[in-house]
């Protein structure tokens, strides 16, 4: 019986939908840091003023307001490849040319031109995110959704590492403009996947008008029982984890870790721990379901945040740092996988792009709002008290799961 269960899990992992989720995750993660980390390094090398470098982060606005044009992608179908694949191909081709154009018109040229093309990169990247999220929800069954979301997140993180780590390593040996051409070429496998994978079925139909595409997703969502509790849960579930991570680098430096130690343990070691956590979370969700996984992974997230308070009390210790980072990234990877699967599971397939874009934009609110007062908190209660507070702040999000309990036997 155990062997049959293992075989069924392996069969589920190694199917077409899971591979597509992984590869699409890579193509979504790749562009993110090309307008942040890599572009900032290039601008610094070219002697661009720090004020201008700081302002350049505003080109990322499309990621936070992508719900504004998501209804267009739900309503209209292009005359090739279908509703999802047509828009996806258009976004990926536009993204590839925008990344290439950013390399050709980078910091050595007019900074306004650089900002304009960087904005195009983030616009096409956000558009790709909208369609990929919708495609994943429509392509995967409810049983596959947890594992598919974890594979997508794993691919996303590999794409981010390829762009930031790989891009900066290449920039030590090649001119930056050539690095961007290589990154643009990395979109070709994603385009090939889009051309070869089938269009998902739409049993729920499509919006009949643009008005229907804009307003019906909201009407449909808020007509559900417990819709406000679900929004509260989305806002609160990872708030403690988010607040704790906002100031970790200053924390490591203050208690005596060198930048090399932070890079080796936190970035590289932590990356692989997060990857393992994401994949493990997907496998666990196959057995536990999304709802139970949210409980378990949320508890582990809170405990791992408290681990930083232990590190703050003991002080410099590579062994303890490695343990805390491994546990925190492992639990965070599992929690993020369950979180993404939950959001996908509650979208209506008729309005997948719009509803998921709204929910994922809402998910980003704590990253901006809740992280703002973290410096004030540390100054007043110290590092140890701060991390204990972040662990306790996770409790309301966990308790909100009780409000979702009557619906747990459905998709979530």
Buried (B, 14 or more C-beta within 10 A) or exposed (E): EEEEEEEEBEEBBEEEBBBBBBBBBBBBBBBBBBBBBBBBBBBEEBEBEEEEBEEBEEBBEBBBEBBBBBBBBBBBBBEEBBBBBBBBBBBBBBBBBBBBBBBEBBBBEEBEBBBBBBBBBBBBBBBBBBBBBBBBBBBBEBEBBBBBBBBBBBBBBBBBBBBBBBBBEBBEEEBBBEBBBBBBEBBEEBBEBBEEBEBBEBEEEBBEEEEBBBBBBBEBBEEEEBBEBBBBBBBBBBBBBBBBBBBBEEBBEEBEBEEEBBEBBBEEBBBBBBBBBBBBBBBBBBEBBBBBBBBBBBBBBBBBBBBBBBBBEEEEBEEBBBBBBBBBBBBBBBBBBBBBBBBBBBBBBBBBBBBBBBBBBBBEBBBEEBBEEBEEBBEEEEBBBBBBBBBEBBBBBBEBBEBBEEBBEEBB
